[in-house]
Amino acid sequence: MPRMIFVNLPVADLRASIAFYQALGFENNPHFTDETAACMMWSEAIGVMLITHEKWRTFTSRPIPPATSSEVMLALTRDGREEVDAMAEAAAANGGAADINPVQELGFMYNRSFADLDGHVWEAFWMDPAAVPGNG
């Protein structure tokens, strides 16, 4: 079996969250989607499981953090600065919040952070490996 990662996120409105993630470029895997959860694939190895609060509570008794918290920041690579900007702008245009942290321009790396509909923090970034300090 290939090594994969599935990030599991509690969501308040499953249908709205599916639409949000599709607008960012994720694809829904209908084989693992029902009225309580949706599997949204970023790549063959990276998936996000969107799980209703009711279903989430069957997995853990720990509280669902408020949308204002930052328990993790999930980072996704993009193929260029334009794709970073497009992802952040798509997040804002579809109910999320773009640039919740300062935009970082480091020359060899560029990133923008955004929050989804439930406040989960994401970062889109591009990096030029040839320009990384000490890599040349």
C-alpha positions as CSV (number, residue, x, y, z in Angstrom):
1,M,0.0,0.0,0.0
2,P,1.4,3.5,-0.9
3,R,2.1,5.9,2.0
4,M,-0.8,8.4,2.2
5,I,-2.1,11.0,4.6
6,F,-5.7,11.8,5.3
7,V,-6.3,15.0,7.3
8,N,-9.6,14.7,9.2
9,L,-11.4,18.0,9.8
10,P,-14.7,18.6,11.7
11,V,-17.1,20.8,9.6
12,A,-20.3,22.5,10.5
13,D,-21.9,22.4,7.0
14,L,-20.7,19.4,4.9
15,R,-22.2,20.5,1.6
16,A,-20.8,24.0,1.9
17,S,-17.4,22.6,2.8
18,I,-17.4,20.2,-0.2
19,A,-18.1,23.1,-2.5
20,F,-15.3,25.2,-0.8
21,Y,-12.7,22.5,-1.2
22,Q,-13.7,21.8,-4.8
23,A,-13.3,25.6,-5.5
24,L,-9.7,25.2,-4.3
25,G,-9.0,22.3,-6.6
26,F,-9.7,19.3,-4.4
27,E,-11.6,16.4,-6.0
28,N,-14.4,14.5,-4.2
29,N,-14.0,10.8,-4.0
30,P,-17.6,9.5,-4.0
31,H,-16.6,6.1,-2.8
32,F,-15.8,7.5,0.7
33,T,-18.5,10.2,0.8
34,D,-21.9,10.1,2.4
35,E,-24.2,12.4,4.4
36,T,-21.8,12.4,7.4
37,A,-18.4,12.7,5.7
38,A,-16.7,13.6,2.4
39,C,-13.3,12.5,1.1
40,M,-11.6,15.3,-0.8
41,M,-8.4,14.4,-2.6
42,W,-5.6,16.8,-3.2
43,S,-3.4,14.2,-4.9
44,E,-3.1,10.4,-5.1
45,A,-1.4,10.5,-1.7
46,I,-3.1,13.4,0.1
47,G,-6.7,13.5,1.2
48,V,-8.9,15.6,3.5
49,M,-11.8,13.9,5.2
50,L,-14.5,16.5,6.0
51,I,-16.6,15.1,8.9
52,T,-19.8,16.5,10.3
53,H,-19.7,17.4,14.0
54,E,-22.1,14.6,14.9
55,K,-19.9,12.0,13.2
56,W,-16.7,13.6,14.6
57,R,-18.1,13.1,18.1
58,T,-18.2,9.3,17.6
59,F,-14.4,9.4,17.1
60,T,-13.4,11.5,20.1
61,S,-14.8,13.1,23.2
62,R,-12.3,16.0,22.9
63,P,-14.0,19.3,22.1
64,I,-14.1,20.7,18.6
65,P,-11.9,23.8,18.7
66,P,-13.6,27.2,17.9
67,A,-13.0,28.7,14.5
68,T,-10.7,31.3,16.1
69,S,-8.1,28.7,17.2
70,S,-5.0,27.6,15.4
71,E,-4.2,24.0,16.3
72,V,-2.3,23.3,13.1
73,M,-1.5,25.0,9.8
74,L,-1.7,22.7,6.8
75,A,0.6,23.6,3.9
76,L,0.1,22.8,0.2
77,T,2.7,23.3,-2.5
78,R,1.8,25.2,-5.7
79,D,3.6,25.4,-9.0
80,G,4.1,29.1,-8.8
81,R,3.3,32.5,-7.2
82,E,0.2,32.8,-9.4
83,E,-1.2,29.5,-8.2
84,V,-0.5,30.6,-4.5
85,D,-2.4,33.8,-5.2
86,A,-5.2,32.0,-7.0
87,M,-5.7,29.5,-4.2
88,A,-5.9,32.3,-1.5
89,E,-8.3,34.3,-3.7
90,A,-10.5,31.2,-4.3
91,A,-10.7,30.7,-0.5
92,A,-11.8,34.3,0.0
93,A,-14.3,34.1,-2.9
94,N,-15.9,31.0,-1.5
95,G,-16.5,31.9,2.1
96,G,-13.1,31.5,3.6
97,A,-10.7,34.2,4.8
98,A,-7.5,35.0,2.9
99,D,-4.3,36.3,4.4
100,I,-5.1,35.5,8.0
101,N,-1.4,35.7,8.6
102,P,1.0,38.1,6.8
103,V,2.0,37.1,3.3
104,Q,5.6,35.9,3.3
105,E,7.9,36.8,0.4
106,L,11.4,35.4,1.0
107,G,12.7,35.5,-2.5
108,F,13.1,31.7,-2.8
109,M,9.7,31.1,-1.2
110,Y,6.3,32.8,-1.3
111,N,3.2,31.8,0.8
112,R,-0.2,33.0,1.8
113,S,-2.4,31.6,4.6
114,F,-6.2,31.3,4.6
115,A,-8.9,29.8,6.7
116,D,-11.7,27.5,5.5
117,L,-15.4,27.8,6.4
118,D,-14.7,26.3,9.9
119,G,-11.5,28.3,10.6
120,H,-9.1,25.5,9.7
121,V,-5.8,27.2,8.7
122,W,-4.2,26.4,5.4
123,E,-1.1,27.8,3.6
124,A,-0.4,27.7,-0.1
125,F,3.2,28.1,-0.9
126,W,5.7,28.0,-3.8
127,M,9.4,27.5,-3.4
128,D,12.3,27.7,-5.9
129,P,14.6,24.9,-4.8
130,A,17.5,26.4,-6.8
131,A,17.3,29.7,-4.9
132,V,17.2,28.2,-1.4
133,P,20.1,29.7,0.6
134,G,23.0,27.2,0.8
135,N,21.5,25.0,-2.0
136,G,23.7,26.3,-4.8
